């Protein structure tokens, strides 16, 4: 393995821009810290006397109260530390001791950074040390992110979802997972992955023949050769995505907010489902999802809540203009059903009573100009689960029923308490769309108008469009897929999508745009804040 060249950091402060650092140095330095022969697949055995190796790059997630969570993985039991500075030369740096890489967590570790200066670009480098040996510090891996402002500032956020689905993995001939590189070119302050971080139920084969005879070629690994059932197989799905150089470079350049949806476990799962699929020896979704959740928390920079059950849902603030509310629509739902119940009960739970109460309280206390709700699934699109059941909240036109009753309660609360400037972001359906929910055209009208924006996939098959349910009056303003796509269309078609939000510090307007793999803007709208009291 090549040694890390410290001279690459020997530059005076101010002589290297954020763009040069993120688009040039990070990709180069990340590759220097990874064995070229196996990249992120270093899992041991390792040679005694060797220094630790950081196997999968670095990631950083935003936590509550302006904290940041730095993630990395070692090839052996070792101690993580993070050195950070406001200068790419690491002048006047600070070192924070982090967690230990332990076999029980698949050698992943996290370090929490607090009390960082606001509105600054932070440069950090991660090192693991095997304290049982001399000269046992790993070569560092670098990353950078932007801290929230304390005054009104311009903010750029990008979001998308759905990575490595339908058998479309890392194709070297295609340039890997290219949408990550496109998103990185926008130099976002924040990235939201809206779910389906992995496709644990979609094996990756060496070749996938498409309908037109074209062959899509994949890098393959043992963990992706079958559906994930064991904890190690779920872990291997995350390691697979981290093989991609676009993903690693992107992860090292921006703070992230990650959600989980269904494919982190398997398609359309709920906690009560027993699956009928010959590929699985373990049929209970309750067991599979527990393993999937552990892998999720090990392999992402999510800092679970302090409640007894370590909640994933959380409020994440990014300055005075922006609060984000990350939801978890998987853990607390009732079983997927016909979704036609007339009254709320355990059967109709979607977010669940505890999370709904939390969301209402957090929205009510938020002083941010914009409140962005990060939902796993679109509100008004009908998403079936089999012939009679439904996966989301919608099922058909008409008054609220089933899970829609919970959604109606949230929307009514927002109106009653005059909570302004609420926007919803989501993914899940494998195309991009913009929906405007208009109470004047809804069957349930006790709410204020709002926008919902859909993006994705990042590197998966393209589907859609889904039918809109008129319960909450969604008006289709844009969709990227016009004709019914029932068979997964490959990324070769260029129909991979992400969304971008630019928050203008001047009048605090939001410019929301949707983009494709060619980095073409295919839709945009500007939203002005409602200042009414």
Secondary structure, DSSP 8 states (H G I E B T S, - for coil): -----GGGG---TTSS-HHHIIIIIHHHHHHHTS-TTTGGG--S---TT----EEEEEEEEE-GGG-EEEEEEESSSEEEEEEEESSTT-TT-EEEEEEEE-GGGTTEEEEEE-S--TT-EEEEEEEEE-TTSTT-B---EEEEEE---SS---EEEEEE--BS-TT----GGGTSSHHHHHHHTT--SEEEE-S--S-TTS---SEEE-TTS-EEE----SGGGS---SHHHHHHHHHHHTT-HHHHHHHTTSEEEE---STTTSTT--TT-B---TT-S--BHHHHHHHHHHHHHHHS-----SSTT--S-EEEE-STTEEEEE--SSTT----B----SS-SGGG-SS-HHHHHHHHHHHHH---SEEEEE-SS-SSB--EETTTEESSS--SSSS--TTHHHHHHHHHHHHHTT---EEEEE--SSS-EEEEE-GGG-SS--S--EEEEE---SBS-EEE---B-GGGTEEEEEES--S-EEEEE-GGG----EEEEEE-TTT--EEEEEE-TT--EEEEEEE------
